[in-house]
Amino acid sequence: MGSDRLEDAQPVHQVEVTGFWMDRTDVTNEEFSRFVRATGYVTIAERPLDPKEFPNLAPDELAPGAVVFTPPAGPVPLDHPLGWWRFVRGANWRHPQGPGSNVTGKGKYPVVQIAWPDAVAYAKWACKRLPTEAEWEFAARGGRDRQTYPWGNELNPNGKWMANTFQGHFPYKNTSEDGYPGIAPVASFAPNDFGLYDMSGNVWQWVSDWYRPDYYAQLQRDQVVSNPLGPSDSYDPQELGVAKRVQKGGSFLCTDQYCERYMPGARGKGDPETGTNHLGFRCVREPSARNVDQRIQ
């Protein structure tokens, strides 16, 4: 588990996980819609901002919304993500890019603008849970131990794009060589050897672990860790005081120019209370519960 190519994923270490069932795909818009209709659940992006958390905002600035990728007109410094991200009022899972967008006809697309508590709520309703980081990475590798990608060691074997990522000049020009300028429907690319789709690219996926960049470094390289649950707390030196949960898999915005974290061993991170239009999730279930739906692998 892990990757020697990224500092917060070092060292590569041995992990043992017991069996589990995993959704074949990310949770889709139509699946999340069934959950909302059944429960009346309101996602965090649909709730007004709490004035106690944002005391400097005027009442009309507390309207609900979420973070949306907004490509600039030309090159911008890659060490300043605010150059391509902005908070959009009215953005949520029903309107991923803001009020002018919707998910009509996109039932098979992964649901996005999902905060971590939203994903946990869905999983509980579905009698499932979020995977641990170790479970997710084990599943993503598909049995290809210590290979770079879910399909092997070459990014584009025989010139073929194997996942929905970003081609061109990040963040302002996506040439869409993989066939998709943005999010793709689930299962648009071949599954890995475990039959799981989109374990690289398309949308990031929440897992249950807290994020610490030094977590793996605290483990002994020759020690086999059994069913790790991650650290007991979070620490991110790039944003002190903000607890983060781990995200895995990368997204349609990942590129070797800026973020090549579409590798199974790579690690993403995010504020649990914040969704974006390139962030979703999938669930797992204990091995005793096999007879669920067609997405369980």
C-alpha positions in Angstrom: 0.0 0.0 0.0 1.2 3.5 -0.7 3.5 5.0 -3.3 7.1 6.1 -3.3 6.3 8.8 -5.9 4.3 10.9 -3.5 5.6 12.2 -0.1 2.4 11.7 1.9 2.0 8.1 0.6 5.4 6.9 1.8 6.7 4.4 2.7 5.1 1.6 0.7 4.0 -0.9 3.4 2.2 -4.2 3.8 -1.5 -4.3 4.6 -3.9 -7.1 5.2 -7.6 -6.7 4.9 -10.4 -9.1 5.4 -13.0 -9.7 2.7 -15.7 -7.2 1.7 -18.1 -6.5 -1.1 -17.7 -3.2 -3.0 -20.0 -1.3 -5.3 -19.0 -1.9 -8.9 -19.4 1.9 -9.7 -19.6 5.2 -7.9 -23.0 6.0 -6.5 -25.0 7.6 -9.4 -27.4 10.4 -9.6 -30.4 8.1 -9.9 -29.3 6.0 -6.9 -28.8 9.1 -4.8 -32.1 10.5 -6.0 -33.8 7.3 -4.7 -32.2 7.9 -1.3 -33.4 11.5 -1.2 -36.9 10.6 -2.2 -37.1 7.9 0.5 -35.6 10.0 3.3 -36.1 13.7 2.5 -32.4 14.1 3.1 -30.9 17.6 2.4 -27.2 17.7 1.5 -24.8 20.1 3.1 -24.5 22.1 -0.1 -28.3 22.7 0.0 -28.2 24.1 3.5 -27.6 27.8 4.3 -24.2 28.6 5.7 -24.1 28.7 9.5 -23.6 32.4 10.6 -21.7 31.1 13.7 -19.0 29.6 11.4 -19.0 32.6 9.0 -19.5 35.6 11.3 -18.1 38.0 8.8 -20.6 37.3 6.0 -23.7 39.3 5.5 -27.1 37.5 5.7 -27.5 37.4 1.9 -24.0 35.8 1.6 -25.1 32.8 3.6 -27.1 31.3 0.8 -26.3 27.6 0.1 -23.8 26.6 -2.5 -20.7 24.6 -3.3 -17.3 24.7 -4.9 -17.2 24.5 -8.7 -14.3 24.0 -11.1 -14.2 27.2 -13.3 -11.4 27.1 -15.9 -9.6 30.4 -16.4 -9.2 31.9 -19.9 -5.4 31.2 -20.0 -2.4 30.0 -18.0 -2.4 30.7 -14.3 0.2 29.8 -11.5 -0.4 26.1 -10.5 0.4 26.8 -6.9 -2.8 28.9 -6.5 -5.9 26.7 -6.8 -8.3 29.6 -6.3 -7.4 30.4 -9.9 -9.8 27.7 -11.0 -12.1 27.0 -8.1 -14.9 29.3 -6.9 -17.9 29.0 -4.5 -21.1 29.1 -6.5 -24.4 29.8 -4.8 -27.0 27.3 -5.8 -24.5 24.6 -6.7 -25.4 21.2 -5.3 -25.9 17.6 -6.4 -29.0 18.5 -8.4 -27.1 21.5 -10.0 -23.5 20.4 -10.0 -22.1 23.6 -11.7 -24.7 26.0 -10.3 -28.3 27.1 -11.0 -27.8 26.8 -14.8 -26.9 23.2 -14.7 -28.9 20.0 -13.8 -28.7 16.2 -13.9 -31.6 15.6 -16.2 -30.7 12.7 -18.4 -27.6 12.0 -16.3 -28.9 9.3 -14.1 -25.9 7.1 -14.8 -23.4 9.8 -14.0 -21.7 9.7 -10.6 -23.4 12.0 -8.1 -21.1 14.9 -7.1 -21.2 17.9 -4.7 -21.3 15.3 -1.9 -19.8 16.2 1.4 -18.5 13.4 3.6 -21.5 13.4 6.0 -23.8 13.1 2.9 -21.9 10.0 1.8 -22.1 8.5 5.3 -25.9 9.2 5.4 -26.5 7.4 2.1 -24.3 4.5 3.1 -26.2 4.0 6.3 -29.5 4.1 4.5 -28.3 1.5 2.0 -27.1 -0.7 4.9 -23.5 -0.2 3.7 -20.6 2.0 4.8 -17.7 3.9 3.3 -14.5 1.9 2.6 -11.4 2.4 4.6 -8.4 3.7 2.7 -6.8 0.3 2.8 -9.9 -1.5 1.5 -10.3 1.1 -1.3 -6.7 0.8 -2.4 -6.7 -3.0 -2.3 -9.9 -3.0 -4.4 -8.5 -0.4 -6.8 -5.4 -2.5 -7.5 -7.5 -5.4 -8.7 -4.8 -7.9 -7.6 -2.0 -6.0 -9.5 0.3 -5.7 -6.5 2.7 -2.7 -6.6 1.8 -1.7 -10.1 1.3 2.0 -10.8 -2.3 2.0 -12.2 -5.3 -0.3 -11.8 -4.5 -1.7 -15.3 -0.7 -1.9 -15.1 2.4 0.2 -15.2 1.8 2.2 -18.4 -0.5 5.2 -18.3 -1.6 4.8 -21.9 -1.0 1.2 -23.1 -0.8 1.1 -26.8 -1.8 4.7 -26.9 -5.2 4.0 -25.3 -6.6 6.2 -22.5 -7.7 3.9 -19.6 -9.4 6.5 -17.4 -11.1 9.9 -17.5 -8.4 12.4 -16.7 -7.2 15.8 -18.0 -5.3 16.2 -21.2 -4.0 19.4 -22.7 -2.9 22.4 -20.6 -4.2 22.4 -17.1 -6.4 24.2 -16.0 -7.5 26.2 -19.0 -7.5 23.8 -22.0 -8.7 20.2 -21.8 -8.2 18.6 -25.2 -10.4 15.6 -24.1 -8.3 13.0 -25.8 -10.0 10.4 -23.6 -13.4 11.4 -25.0 -14.7 13.4 -22.1 -14.2 17.1 -21.3 -15.8 16.7 -17.9 -17.4 13.9 -15.9 -18.2 10.7 -17.8 -21.1 8.2 -17.1 -20.0 5.5 -14.7 -18.4 2.4 -16.4 -17.4 4.4 -19.5 -13.9 2.8 -19.3 -12.9 -0.9 -18.8 -13.1 -2.3 -15.2 -10.1 -3.5 -13.3 -9.4 -7.2 -12.7 -11.9 -7.2 -9.8 -14.7 -5.9 -12.0 -14.7 -2.4 -10.5 -15.1 0.7 -12.6 -13.6 4.1 -12.4 -11.0 3.3 -9.7 -8.9 5.9 -11.4 -10.1 9.3 -12.6 -13.6 10.6 -13.3 -14.5 11.7 -9.7 -12.7 11.5 -6.4 -14.1 9.1 -3.8 -14.5 9.6 -0.1 -13.2 7.0 2.3 -13.6 6.7 6.0 -10.0 7.6 7.2 -8.8 10.9 8.6 -6.0 12.4 6.7 -2.4 12.9 8.0 0.6 13.2 5.6 2.8 11.5 8.2 0.5 8.5 8.9 2.3 6.0 6.8 5.7 7.2 8.0 4.7 6.2 11.5 4.3 2.6 10.4 7.2 0.1 10.1 8.0 -0.9 6.6 8.3 -4.6 7.4 5.2 -4.7 9.6 2.0 -6.1 8.2 -0.9 -3.9 9.3 -4.2 -5.7 9.6 -7.4 -3.8 8.7 -6.1 -0.3 9.4 -8.6 2.4 10.2 -6.3 5.3 9.7 -5.1 7.8 12.3 -7.3 9.0 15.2 -7.1 12.6 14.1 -6.3 14.8 11.2 -3.4 17.2 10.4 -2.8 19.0 7.2 0.3 21.4 7.3 -1.1 23.1 4.2 -4.2 24.2 6.0 -3.7 24.2 9.7 -6.7 23.8 11.9 -8.9 22.2 9.2 -9.6 18.5 9.7 -9.5 16.5 6.5 -10.7 13.1 5.3 -9.0 11.0 2.7 -10.1 11.0 -0.9 -9.0 8.4 -3.4 -8.8 7.8 -7.1 -8.3 11.2 -8.6 -10.8 12.8 -11.1 -11.3 14.1 -14.6 -9.1 17.1 -13.5 -6.0 15.0 -12.7 -3.0 15.4 -14.9 0.8 14.9 -14.5 1.2 18.7 -14.9 -0.5 19.3 -11.6 -2.0 16.2 -9.9 -1.2 12.7 -10.9 -3.1 11.2 -7.9 -5.2 8.9 -10.1 -2.8 6.1 -9.0 -4.2 3.6 -6.4 -1.4 4.4 -4.0 -1.9 8.1 -4.1 -3.9 10.1 -1.5 -6.2 13.1 -1.8 -7.7 15.0 1.1 -10.7 17.3 1.7 -12.7 19.2 4.3 -15.5 16.7 5.2 -18.1 19.5 5.1 -17.2 20.5 1.5 -18.3 19.0 -1.8 -17.1 19.8 -5.3 -18.2 19.0 -8.8 -15.5 16.3 -9.1 -16.1 14.5 -5.8 -18.4 11.5 -5.2 -18.2 8.1 -3.4 -18.9 4.4 -3.5 -19.8 2.0 -0.7 -18.8 -1.4 0.7 -20.6 -4.0 2.5 -19.7 -6.8 4.9 -19.1 -10.2 3.3 -22.2 -11.7 5.0 -24.5 -9.5 2.9 -24.1 -10.6 -0.7 -27.7 -10.5 -2.1 -27.9 -6.7 -2.6 -28.1 -5.1 -6.0 -26.3 -5.4 -9.3 -23.6 -3.0 -8.4 -22.1 -5.1 -5.6 -18.9 -6.9 -6.4 
